[in-house]
Amino acid sequence: MKDYILLLPILLPMIGALASYILGRRSKKGRDILADTVGALEFLICAGLLATAASGRELALSVDNICGRGLELKLDGFRAVYALIAAVMWMMTTVFSNEYLGHYRNRNRYYLFTLLTCGATVGVFLSNDFFTTFIFFEIMSFTSYVMVVQDEKPGAMRAGETYIAVAVIGGMVMLMGLFLLENRLGTLNFDELRTAVELLPDKSALYLPGALILLGFGAKAGMFPLHIWLPKAHPVAPAPASALLSGVLTKAGVFGVLVLTARVFLHDGVWGNAILALGVVTMVLGAVLAVFSIDLKRTLACSSMSQIGFILVGVGMQGLLGSENDLAVWGTGLHMVNHSMIKLVLFMCAGVVYMNTHELDLNKIRGWGRNKPLLNVCFLMGALGIAGVPLWNGYVSKTLLHESIVEFTALAGSGAWIYKAVEWLFLISGGLTVAYMTKLYVAIFVEKPEKPVEKKPYMSLKSALAIGIPALTLPVMGMLPSHIMESAARLMEGFMDPTLLWRDSQRAGIEWFSLTNLRGALISISIGAAVYLLIIRTLLMRRDGSGKKYYVNLWPAKLDLEELVYRPIIEKAFPFLGALVCRILDNLTDWLVAALDHTLLRQKPIPPRVDEDYEPGDFASNPRQSRTYQRISGSISYSLLLYGAGFCAAMVYLIIILIMRY
């Protein structure tokens, strides 16, 4: 029996997208209600799927005759959890969008493409083979582009160029890797990959296709060096779209990396080290960029890049720890969930600030949040969560990731110093997270504004509920890790490591708030306090003529990787090399023709005519025209021209015959 219910969470938002667009042309209020209803129904459906997975049932569906190969869908614990996370985020951001987009143009277009992106994203999480993943992944990439350029301002359009370029190039590279992987293994089905890998004599042949696929998924995840779209797309996109880009769409990229790691490179140390190295660079660089940034949404975007690095560190540790990767598996899955929920809260809080001030510069919005207790508490919940403060959800997942590094360091032998350095980079990055979130909180909610803030309602009840409910879940998840977090981790673990068998005694032995587990969080908090006081409040602030401090961004603009490397390559190097190659080939053809003309095809000299008595229109009696005609008719170019004309005529004849026959 086919479980067609798996199509419902994919098709519902897509059908709702078209319906909302049509309705929106007549009634904006009706469109908003319809979009909210679709989001709520999507949530209920995905909640039902999670209940099904929690009961131990797995659903599967094969849809034939789609794009020539069919689609493969499956529901298990991990997929159910992330389908629900996606549904929660779309429901809350859609409700928040009603107010946030009040002054925007082209709202019909926004809802159309946002809901289409929702269906495609859920399709990615429910996919069960790489071809299905690729189809939904590409749909998601193209529809989400419209969310980035919604403003249609020059900055938004340029950021959209970067976003779509990374998406298209990444997608094509991924497709190349999928062709190679299928050639090596004979399948792209997730359930068959592990067996196919075990039967492969030379597993090193998988590294090239694996690297190409990693490049495609890593581009969407925001992994270094393809992170360039993240800091540019988030500040210009509407805040609800930024929440989705950061919280869900990046996880679609991580989903692909997880499948690759769990099904193709399970317990592979070489692969684990490669992912770990990329994760560490992404983690540290994102945190450093966030410390320097003075733009609210750009800081949160760089933070997303850093947190993706934390997740990739967990993926790398899964490969290195082999069959003992329990901590890394749990930490990876839980940090994905935590980051999604935290960024949902933080970006919507940033949206409230922007829709009231129309500014994102910390110097212009400083103090705006004073005397706004609800917004203050919501933002604080997100800040404490992402900083990994004990009793908040981020602490649980970061502790698991940190302990997985510590565990492998004890097993690494002579190379332990390398992983000890990784541990300290992990703790320092956590400290930088504390520092830049403290900077944002103090700037918005503690510092005095330069001019009095007008007292007026700053968000509607619907927006308050859309932000407040997710914000409330963050400390609840952190205070009850044994009930909520462990249950989610048990549901997700089988997807990331099908061989994982964690004994009940080990599960019961986790003491989340023991001094050993608190140690890492306390070190990071101490580092964060030092960075905030000694670097941000001193080196990254200046005084104006009146003695007031203001924030400065001292990060060198010339270190922008896009402007420094990628655009010069694409806009200058590629056209130059293409023109050079074409010119060489063109001249080579001329040289070849000239060489043949003077050797094998050398023409006999035509004797001059003595009789010059000819009519001007008489071609045969004109010696100059006759000589030119003989040279042309005897040349290679003339032969190729006749061949091409004959070939075209033959093709036309065959097409006519086929049309007449069929």
C-alpha positions as CSV (number, residue, x, y, z in Angstrom):
1,M,0.0,0.0,0.0
2,K,1.4,3.4,-1.0
3,D,1.3,6.1,1.7
4,Y,0.0,8.9,-0.4
5,I,-0.4,11.0,2.7
6,L,3.3,11.9,2.2
7,L,2.3,14.0,-0.8
8,L,-0.1,16.1,1.3
9,P,2.5,18.3,3.2
10,I,4.2,19.0,-0.1
11,L,1.2,19.7,-2.3
12,L,-0.9,21.6,0.2
13,P,1.4,24.7,0.4
14,M,1.9,24.7,-3.3
15,I,-1.8,24.6,-4.1
16,G,-2.3,27.2,-1.3
17,A,0.3,29.4,-3.0
18,L,-1.6,29.5,-6.2
19,A,-4.9,30.0,-4.4
20,S,-3.6,32.8,-2.3
21,Y,-2.2,34.6,-5.3
22,I,-5.5,34.4,-7.2
23,L,-7.5,35.5,-4.1
24,G,-5.0,38.3,-3.3
25,R,-5.8,40.0,-6.5
26,R,-9.3,40.6,-5.2
27,S,-9.0,40.6,-1.4
28,K,-5.8,41.2,0.5
29,K,-7.4,40.3,3.8
30,G,-8.8,37.1,2.3
31,R,-5.3,36.2,1.0
32,D,-3.7,36.8,4.5
33,I,-6.4,34.6,6.1
34,L,-5.9,31.9,3.5
35,A,-2.1,31.9,3.9
36,D,-2.4,31.7,7.7
37,T,-4.9,28.8,7.3
38,V,-2.5,26.9,4.9
39,G,0.3,27.4,7.5
40,A,-1.9,26.1,10.3
41,L,-3.0,23.0,8.3
42,E,0.6,22.3,7.3
43,F,1.5,22.3,11.0
44,L,-1.3,19.9,11.9
45,I,-0.4,17.5,9.1
46,C,3.3,17.5,10.1
47,A,2.4,17.1,13.7
48,G,0.3,14.0,12.7
49,L,3.3,12.7,10.8
50,L,5.5,13.2,13.8
51,A,3.1,11.2,16.0
52,T,3.1,8.4,13.4
53,A,6.9,8.3,13.4
54,A,7.0,8.4,17.2
55,S,4.8,5.3,17.3
56,G,7.4,3.4,15.4
57,R,5.8,3.4,12.0
58,E,7.6,4.3,8.8
59,L,5.8,5.5,5.7
60,A,7.1,5.2,2.1
61,L,5.8,6.3,-1.3
62,S,7.1,5.9,-4.9
63,V,5.6,8.1,-7.5
64,D,6.4,6.9,-11.0
65,N,6.7,8.9,-14.3
66,I,8.0,12.1,-12.6
67,C,10.9,13.7,-14.5
68,G,11.6,10.3,-16.1
69,R,12.7,8.6,-12.9
70,G,10.0,9.0,-10.4
71,L,10.1,10.4,-6.8
72,E,10.9,8.5,-3.7
73,L,9.5,9.7,-0.3
74,K,9.8,8.3,3.1
75,L,8.9,9.2,6.7
76,D,11.1,8.3,9.7
77,G,11.9,10.1,13.0
78,F,14.4,12.6,11.6
79,R,12.3,13.5,8.6
80,A,9.2,13.9,10.8
81,V,11.0,16.2,13.2
82,Y,12.3,18.4,10.5
83,A,9.1,18.5,8.5
84,L,7.4,19.7,11.7
85,I,10.2,22.3,12.4
86,A,9.7,23.6,8.8
87,A,5.9,23.7,9.3
88,V,6.2,25.6,12.7
89,M,8.6,28.2,11.1
90,W,6.3,28.7,8.1
91,M,3.2,29.0,10.2
92,M,4.8,31.6,12.6
93,T,6.5,33.7,9.9
94,T,3.3,33.7,7.8
95,V,1.4,35.1,10.7
96,F,4.1,37.6,11.4
97,S,4.2,38.6,7.7
98,N,0.7,39.9,7.8
99,E,1.9,42.9,9.8
100,Y,5.5,43.1,8.7
101,L,4.7,43.3,5.0
102,G,2.0,45.9,5.5
103,H,4.1,48.6,3.7
104,Y,5.5,46.3,1.0
105,R,4.6,46.1,-2.6
106,N,4.1,42.8,-4.4
107,R,2.8,41.0,-1.4
108,N,0.9,38.5,-3.6
109,R,4.2,37.5,-5.2
110,Y,5.8,37.1,-1.8
111,Y,3.1,34.7,-0.5
112,L,3.1,32.8,-3.8
113,F,6.8,32.1,-3.7
114,T,7.1,31.6,0.1
115,L,4.4,28.9,0.1
116,L,6.0,27.3,-3.0
117,T,9.3,27.2,-1.1
118,C,7.5,25.6,1.9
119,G,6.3,22.7,-0.2
120,A,9.6,22.2,-1.9
121,T,11.5,22.4,1.4
122,V,9.3,19.7,3.0
123,G,9.8,17.7,-0.1
124,V,13.6,17.8,0.5
125,F,13.2,16.5,4.0
126,L,10.8,13.7,3.0
127,S,12.9,12.6,0.0
128,N,14.4,9.1,0.0
129,D,16.8,9.3,-3.0
130,F,19.2,11.9,-4.2
131,F,17.3,12.4,-7.4
132,T,14.1,13.4,-5.5
133,T,16.2,15.5,-3.2
134,F,17.8,17.3,-6.2
135,I,14.4,18.0,-7.8
136,F,12.9,19.6,-4.7
137,F,16.2,21.3,-3.8
138,E,16.4,23.1,-7.1
139,I,12.7,24.2,-6.9
140,M,13.4,25.5,-3.4
141,S,16.5,27.4,-4.6
142,F,14.6,29.2,-7.4
143,T,11.5,30.0,-5.5
144,S,13.4,31.3,-2.5
145,Y,15.3,33.7,-4.8
146,V,12.2,35.8,-5.0
147,M,12.1,36.1,-1.2
148,V,15.6,37.6,-1.3
149,V,14.8,40.2,-3.9
150,Q,11.4,41.2,-2.6
151,D,12.4,44.8,-2.0
152,E,13.8,45.1,-5.6
153,K,16.3,47.7,-4.3
154,P,19.8,47.7,-5.8
155,G,21.3,46.0,-2.7
156,A,18.6,43.3,-2.8
157,M,19.1,42.7,-6.5
158,R,22.8,42.3,-6.1
159,A,22.4,40.0,-3.1
160,G,19.9,38.0,-5.2
161,E,22.5,37.7,-8.0
162,T,24.9,36.2,-5.5
163,Y,22.3,33.9,-4.0
164,I,21.1,32.5,-7.4
165,A,24.6,32.2,-8.7
166,V,25.7,30.1,-5.8
167,A,22.5,28.1,-6.0
168,V,22.8,27.4,-9.7
169,I,26.5,26.6,-9.7
170,G,26.1,24.5,-6.6
171,G,23.2,22.6,-8.1
172,M,25.0,21.9,-11.3
173,V,28.1,20.7,-9.5
174,M,25.9,18.5,-7.3
175,L,24.2,17.0,-10.3
176,M,27.6,16.1,-11.8
177,G,28.5,14.4,-8.5
178,L,25.1,12.5,-8.5
179,F,25.9,11.2,-12.0
180,L,29.3,9.9,-10.9
181,L,27.9,8.4,-7.7
182,E,25.2,6.5,-9.5
183,N,27.8,5.3,-12.0
184,R,29.9,4.0,-9.1
185,L,27.1,2.5,-7.0
186,G,24.3,1.8,-9.4
187,T,21.7,3.6,-7.2
188,L,20.8,6.9,-5.6
189,N,18.2,5.4,-3.2
190,F,19.1,6.2,0.4
191,D,18.1,2.7,1.7
192,E,20.3,1.0,-0.9
193,L,23.4,3.2,-0.7
194,R,24.9,1.5,2.3
195,T,24.8,-2.0,0.8
196,A,26.1,-0.7,-2.5
197,V,29.1,0.9,-0.8
198,E,29.9,-2.3,1.1
199,L,30.0,-4.2,-2.2
200,L,32.3,-1.6,-3.9
201,P,35.9,-2.9,-4.0
202,D,37.6,0.5,-4.1
203,K,35.8,3.0,-1.8
204,S,38.3,5.7,-2.6
205,A,36.5,6.1,-6.0
206,L,33.6,7.7,-4.0
207,Y,35.6,10.7,-2.8
208,L,35.3,12.7,-6.0
209,P,31.5,12.4,-6.4
210,G,31.2,12.9,-2.7
211,A,33.2,16.1,-2.8
212,L,31.0,17.4,-5.7
213,I,27.8,16.6,-3.9
214,L,29.1,18.2,-0.7
215,L,29.9,21.4,-2.7
216,G,26.3,21.6,-3.9
217,F,24.7,21.0,-0.5
218,G,27.3,23.0,1.3
219,A,26.5,26.0,-0.8
220,K,23.0,26.1,0.4
221,A,24.0,25.3,4.0
222,G,26.3,28.3,4.1
223,M,29.5,26.3,4.5
224,F,32.9,28.0,3.8
225,P,33.9,29.0,1.1
226,L,30.4,29.1,-0.4
227,H,29.0,31.1,2.5
228,I,29.1,34.4,0.6
229,W,25.3,34.6,0.1
230,L,24.4,34.4,3.8
231,P,25.7,37.8,5.0
232,K,24.3,39.6,2.0
233,A,20.9,38.0,1.5
234,H,19.7,38.2,5.1
235,P,20.0,42.0,5.6
236,V,18.1,42.8,2.4
237,A,15.4,40.1,2.6
238,P,12.2,40.7,4.7
239,A,12.7,39.5,8.2
240,P,10.3,36.6,7.9
241,A,12.1,35.4,4.8
242,S,15.5,35.8,6.7
243,A,14.1,33.5,9.4
244,L,13.3,30.9,6.9
245,L,16.5,31.2,4.9
246,S,18.5,30.9,8.1
247,G,16.4,28.4,10.1
248,V,15.2,26.0,7.4
249,L,16.8,26.4,4.0
250,T,20.3,26.1,5.4
251,K,19.2,22.8,7.1
252,A,18.1,21.5,3.7
253,G,21.8,21.7,2.7
254,V,22.8,20.1,6.0
255,F,20.2,17.3,5.3
256,G,22.1,16.4,2.1
257,V,25.5,16.4,3.9
258,L,24.0,14.1,6.6
259,V,22.7,11.7,4.0
260,L,26.1,11.6,2.3
261,T,27.9,11.1,5.6
262,A,25.5,8.4,7.0
263,R,24.8,6.4,3.8
264,V,28.0,6.8,1.7
265,F,30.8,7.6,4.2
266,L,29.5,6.1,7.4
267,H,32.4,5.9,10.0
268,D,34.9,7.1,7.4
269,G,37.7,9.0,9.2
270,V,39.0,10.7,6.0
271,W,35.6,12.1,5.2
272,G,35.1,13.0,8.9
273,N,38.3,15.0,9.0
274,A,37.4,16.9,5.8
275,I,34.0,17.9,7.1
276,L,35.5,18.8,10.5
277,A,38.0,21.1,8.8
278,L,35.3,22.9,6.8
279,G,33.1,23.0,9.9
280,V,35.8,24.6,12.0
281,V,36.6,27.3,9.5
282,T,32.9,28.1,9.0
283,M,32.3,28.2,12.7
284,V,35.2,30.5,13.6
285,L,34.9,32.8,10.5
286,G,31.2,33.3,11.0
287,A,31.7,34.2,14.7
288,V,34.5,36.6,13.9
289,L,32.4,38.4,11.2
290,A,29.5,38.7,13.6
291,V,31.7,40.3,16.2
292,F,32.8,43.0,13.7
293,S,29.4,43.6,12.2
294,I,27.3,46.6,13.3
295,D,24.2,45.7,11.2
296,L,21.5,43.8,13.2
297,K,20.4,41.3,10.6
298,R,23.9,40.9,9.1
299,T,25.2,40.0,12.6
300,L,22.4,37.3,12.8
301,A,23.3,36.1,9.3
302,C,27.0,35.7,10.2
303,S,25.8,34.0,13.4
304,S,23.9,31.5,11.3
305,M,27.1,30.8,9.3
306,S,28.9,30.1,12.6
307,Q,26.2,27.8,13.9
308,I,26.2,25.8,10.7
309,G,29.9,25.4,11.4
310,F,29.0,24.0,14.8
311,I,26.7,21.5,13.1
312,L,29.3,20.5,10.6
313,V,31.8,19.9,13.4
314,G,29.3,17.4,14.8
315,V,28.9,15.7,11.4
316,G,32.7,15.5,11.1
317,M,32.9,13.9,14.6
318,Q,30.4,11.3,13.6
319,G,32.8,10.1,11.0
320,L,35.8,10.2,13.3
321,L,34.2,8.5,16.3
322,G,32.9,5.6,14.2
323,S,30.6,3.3,16.1
324,E,31.1,5.3,19.2
325,N,29.6,8.5,17.7
326,D,26.5,8.6,20.0
327,L,27.3,12.1,21.4
328,A,28.1,13.6,18.0
329,V,24.9,12.2,16.5
330,W,22.7,13.6,19.2
331,G,24.5,16.9,19.3
332,T,24.3,17.4,15.5
333,G,20.5,16.6,15.4
334,L,19.6,18.7,18.4
335,H,21.7,21.7,17.4
336,M,20.0,21.7,14.0
337,V,16.6,21.9,15.8
338,N,17.8,24.4,18.3
339,H,19.3,26.7,15.7
340,S,16.1,26.7,13.7
341,M,13.9,27.6,16.6
342,I,16.4,30.3,17.9
343,K,16.8,32.0,14.6
344,L,13.0,32.0,14.1
345,V,12.7,34.1,17.3
346,L,15.7,36.3,16.7
347,F,15.0,37.3,13.1
348,M,11.3,38.1,13.9
349,C,12.5,40.2,16.8
350,A,14.8,42.0,14.3
351,G,11.8,42.4,12.1
352,V,9.9,44.2,14.8
353,V,12.8,46.6,15.2
354,Y,13.1,47.2,11.5
355,M,9.4,47.7,10.7
356,N,9.3,50.4,13.4
357,T,12.6,52.1,12.8
358,H,13.4,51.2,9.2
359,E,17.0,50.9,10.3
360,L,19.4,48.0,11.1
361,D,22.5,50.0,12.0
362,L,23.2,49.5,15.7
363,N,24.1,53.2,16.1
364,K,20.7,54.2,14.8
365,I,18.5,51.6,16.7
366,R,20.4,51.7,20.0
367,G,18.1,52.0,22.9
368,W,15.0,51.5,20.8
369,G,14.0,48.4,22.8
370,R,14.0,50.0,26.2
371,N,10.6,49.9,27.9
372,K,9.4,47.1,25.6
373,P,9.4,44.1,28.0
374,L,7.8,41.6,25.7
375,L,10.3,42.1,22.9
376,N,13.1,42.4,25.4
377,V,12.3,39.0,26.9
378,C,11.8,37.3,23.5
379,F,15.1,38.5,22.2
380,L,16.8,37.6,25.4
381,M,15.5,34.0,25.2
382,G,17.0,33.7,21.7
383,A,20.3,35.3,22.8
384,L,20.7,33.0,25.8
385,G,19.7,30.0,23.7
386,I,22.2,30.6,20.9
387,A,25.0,31.5,23.4
388,G,24.7,28.1,25.1
389,V,23.8,29.4,28.5
390,P,22.8,26.6,30.9
391,L,19.0,26.1,31.2
392,W,18.4,27.1,27.6
393,N,18.2,24.7,24.7
394,G,21.5,25.7,23.0
395,Y,23.4,24.6,26.0
396,V,22.3,21.0,25.6
397,S,23.3,20.5,22.0
398,K,26.6,22.5,22.3
399,T,27.5,20.4,25.4
400,L,27.0,17.2,23.4
401,L,29.1,18.5,20.5
402,H,31.9,19.6,22.9
403,E,31.9,16.3,24.7
404,S,32.2,14.4,21.4
405,I,35.4,16.3,20.6
406,V,36.7,15.6,24.1
407,E,35.9,12.0,23.7
408,F,37.8,11.7,20.4
409,T,40.7,13.7,21.7
410,A,41.2,11.0,24.3
411,L,41.3,8.3,21.5
412,A,43.4,10.2,19.0
413,G,46.8,9.2,20.3
414,S,49.7,11.1,18.7
415,G,47.4,13.5,16.8
416,A,45.5,14.5,19.9
417,W,46.9,18.0,19.9
418,I,45.1,18.7,16.6
419,Y,41.8,17.9,18.1
420,K,42.6,19.7,21.3
421,A,43.1,22.8,19.2
422,V,39.7,22.0,17.6
423,E,38.2,21.9,21.1
424,W,39.6,25.3,22.0
425,L,38.4,26.8,18.7
426,F,35.0,25.4,19.5
427,L,35.0,27.0,23.0
428,I,36.3,30.3,21.6
429,S,33.6,30.4,18.9
430,G,31.1,29.8,21.6
431,G,32.6,32.7,23.5
432,L,32.4,34.9,20.4
433,T,28.7,34.0,20.2
434,V,28.2,35.2,23.7
435,A,30.1,38.4,22.9
436,Y,28.2,39.4,19.7
437,M,24.8,38.5,21.2
438,T,25.6,40.6,24.3
439,K,26.5,43.5,21.9
440,L,23.2,43.2,20.2
441,Y,21.2,43.0,23.4
442,V,23.0,45.8,25.1
443,A,22.8,48.1,22.1
444,I,19.0,47.6,21.5
445,F,17.7,47.2,25.0
446,V,20.1,48.7,27.5
447,E,21.9,51.7,26.0
448,K,20.2,55.0,26.0
449,P,18.8,56.2,22.7
450,E,20.1,59.4,21.1
451,K,16.6,60.8,20.9
452,P,13.4,59.9,22.9
453,V,11.6,56.9,21.5
454,E,8.0,57.6,20.6
455,K,5.7,55.5,22.8
456,K,3.2,53.7,20.6
457,P,2.1,50.1,19.9
458,Y,5.0,48.5,18.1
459,M,3.5,45.1,17.1
460,S,0.1,43.5,16.9
461,L,-1.2,40.7,19.1
462,K,-0.8,38.2,16.3
463,S,2.9,39.2,15.9
464,A,3.4,39.0,19.6
465,L,2.0,35.4,19.7
466,A,4.1,34.4,16.6
467,I,7.3,35.5,18.4
468,G,6.3,34.8,22.0
469,I,5.3,31.1,21.7
470,P,8.6,30.0,20.0
471,A,10.5,32.1,22.5
472,L,8.9,30.4,25.4
473,T,9.8,26.9,24.1
474,L,13.6,27.7,24.2
475,P,14.0,27.7,28.0
476,V,11.4,24.9,28.4
477,M,13.5,22.7,26.1
478,G,16.7,23.7,28.0
479,M,15.2,23.0,31.4
480,L,13.7,19.6,30.5
481,P,16.5,18.1,28.4
482,S,15.8,14.5,29.6
483,H,12.2,14.7,28.5
484,I,12.1,16.9,25.4
485,M,15.6,16.9,23.9
486,E,16.4,13.3,24.5
487,S,13.0,12.2,23.0
488,A,13.8,14.2,19.8
489,A,17.3,12.9,19.7
490,R,16.1,9.2,19.9
491,L,13.7,9.9,17.0
492,M,16.5,11.4,14.9
493,E,19.5,9.2,15.6
494,G,18.6,6.3,13.3
495,F,18.7,8.5,10.2
496,M,22.2,9.9,11.0
497,D,23.7,6.5,11.9
498,P,21.6,3.4,11.0
499,T,24.0,1.2,13.0
500,L,23.6,3.2,16.2
501,L,22.7,1.2,19.3
502,W,22.7,3.4,22.4
503,R,22.1,1.3,25.5
504,D,19.5,2.4,27.9
505,S,22.0,2.6,30.7
506,Q,24.1,5.1,28.8
507,R,21.0,7.2,28.1
508,A,20.0,7.2,31.8
509,G,23.6,8.2,32.8
510,I,23.6,11.6,31.1
511,E,23.9,14.3,33.8
512,W,23.2,17.5,31.8
513,F,24.1,19.9,34.6
514,S,27.0,18.1,36.1
515,L,30.2,20.2,36.7
516,T,31.9,18.3,33.9
517,N,29.2,19.3,31.4
518,L,29.0,22.8,32.7
519,R,32.7,23.4,32.3
520,G,32.6,24.0,28.6
521,A,29.7,26.4,28.8
522,L,31.4,28.4,31.6
523,I,34.6,28.6,29.7
524,S,32.8,30.0,26.6
525,I,30.8,32.5,28.7
526,S,34.1,33.7,30.3
527,I,35.7,34.1,26.9
528,G,32.6,36.0,25.7
529,A,32.6,38.4,28.6
530,A,36.3,39.1,28.0
531,V,35.8,39.7,24.3
532,Y,32.9,42.0,24.9
533,L,34.6,44.1,27.5
534,L,38.1,44.2,26.0
535,I,37.5,44.2,22.3
536,I,33.9,45.3,21.5
537,R,33.6,48.0,24.1
538,T,37.1,49.3,23.5
539,L,38.6,48.5,20.1
540,L,35.3,48.3,18.2
541,M,33.8,51.5,19.5
542,R,34.8,55.2,19.0
543,R,33.9,58.5,20.5
544,D,32.4,61.3,18.5
545,G,32.9,65.0,19.1
546,S,30.6,65.1,22.1
547,G,32.2,62.2,23.8
548,K,29.5,59.6,23.0
549,K,30.5,56.2,21.9
550,Y,29.4,54.6,18.7
551,Y,30.0,51.2,17.0
552,V,32.5,50.9,14.1
553,N,33.0,48.0,11.8
554,L,36.8,47.6,11.3
555,W,36.6,44.5,9.2
556,P,38.5,45.3,5.9
557,A,36.1,45.6,3.0
558,K,38.8,44.2,0.7
559,L,38.5,40.9,2.5
560,D,35.1,40.3,1.0
561,L,35.5,36.9,-0.6
562,E,32.9,37.6,-3.3
563,E,34.5,40.8,-4.4
564,L,38.0,39.6,-3.9
565,V,37.8,36.2,-5.6
566,Y,34.5,35.1,-7.1
567,R,33.3,38.1,-9.1
568,P,36.7,38.8,-10.6
569,I,36.9,35.2,-11.7
570,I,33.4,35.1,-13.2
571,E,33.2,38.6,-14.6
572,K,36.8,39.0,-15.8
573,A,38.9,35.8,-15.8
574,F,36.3,33.5,-17.4
575,P,35.4,35.9,-20.3
576,F,39.1,36.6,-20.9
577,L,40.0,32.9,-21.0
578,G,37.0,32.1,-23.2
579,A,38.0,34.8,-25.7
580,L,41.6,33.7,-25.6
581,V,40.6,30.0,-26.3
582,C,38.2,31.1,-29.1
583,R,40.9,33.3,-30.7
584,I,43.5,30.5,-30.5
585,L,41.0,28.0,-32.1
586,D,40.1,30.6,-34.8
587,N,43.7,31.3,-35.7
588,L,44.5,27.6,-35.5
589,T,41.9,26.9,-38.1
590,D,43.3,29.6,-40.4
591,W,46.8,28.3,-39.9
592,L,45.7,24.8,-40.7
593,V,43.9,25.9,-43.9
594,A,46.9,28.0,-44.9
595,A,49.3,25.1,-44.3
596,L,47.1,22.7,-46.4
597,D,46.7,25.3,-49.1
598,H,50.5,25.5,-49.4
599,T,51.2,21.7,-49.2
600,L,48.6,19.0,-50.0
601,L,46.0,21.2,-51.6
602,R,48.4,23.6,-53.3
603,Q,46.8,25.1,-56.4
604,K,48.5,25.1,-59.8
605,P,49.2,28.6,-61.1
606,I,46.6,29.8,-63.5
607,P,48.2,31.2,-66.6
608,P,47.2,34.8,-67.4
609,R,44.9,35.3,-70.4
610,V,46.4,37.0,-73.3
611,D,43.0,38.0,-74.7
612,E,41.7,40.8,-72.6
613,D,38.7,41.4,-74.8
614,Y,35.8,40.3,-72.6
615,E,32.5,41.7,-71.5
616,P,32.3,43.0,-67.8
617,G,29.4,40.6,-67.0
618,D,31.2,37.6,-68.6
619,F,32.3,35.6,-65.5
620,A,34.2,32.9,-67.3
621,S,36.3,35.3,-69.4
622,N,37.3,37.5,-66.3
623,P,40.7,36.1,-65.2
624,R,40.5,37.6,-61.7
625,Q,37.1,36.3,-60.9
626,S,37.8,32.9,-62.5
627,R,41.0,32.6,-60.3
628,T,39.0,33.5,-57.2
629,Y,36.3,31.0,-58.0
630,Q,38.8,28.2,-58.4
631,R,40.5,29.0,-55.1
632,I,37.1,29.1,-53.2
633,S,35.8,25.9,-54.8
634,G,39.0,24.1,-54.0
635,S,39.2,25.2,-50.3
636,I,38.3,23.3,-47.1
637,S,35.9,26.0,-46.1
638,Y,33.9,25.5,-49.3
639,S,33.8,21.7,-48.8
640,L,32.6,22.2,-45.2
641,L,30.0,24.6,-46.3
642,L,28.6,22.2,-48.9
643,Y,28.7,19.4,-46.3
644,G,26.8,21.5,-43.8
645,A,24.2,22.4,-46.4
646,G,23.7,18.8,-47.3
647,F,23.5,17.7,-43.7
648,C,20.8,20.3,-43.0
649,A,18.9,19.2,-46.0
650,A,19.1,15.6,-44.9
651,M,17.8,16.5,-41.4
652,V,14.9,18.4,-42.8
653,Y,14.0,15.4,-45.0
654,L,14.1,13.0,-42.1
655,I,12.0,15.3,-39.9
656,I,9.4,15.6,-42.7
657,I,9.4,11.8,-43.0
658,L,8.9,11.3,-39.3
659,I,6.1,13.9,-39.1
660,M,4.3,12.2,-42.0
661,R,4.7,8.7,-40.4
662,Y,3.7,9.6,-36.9
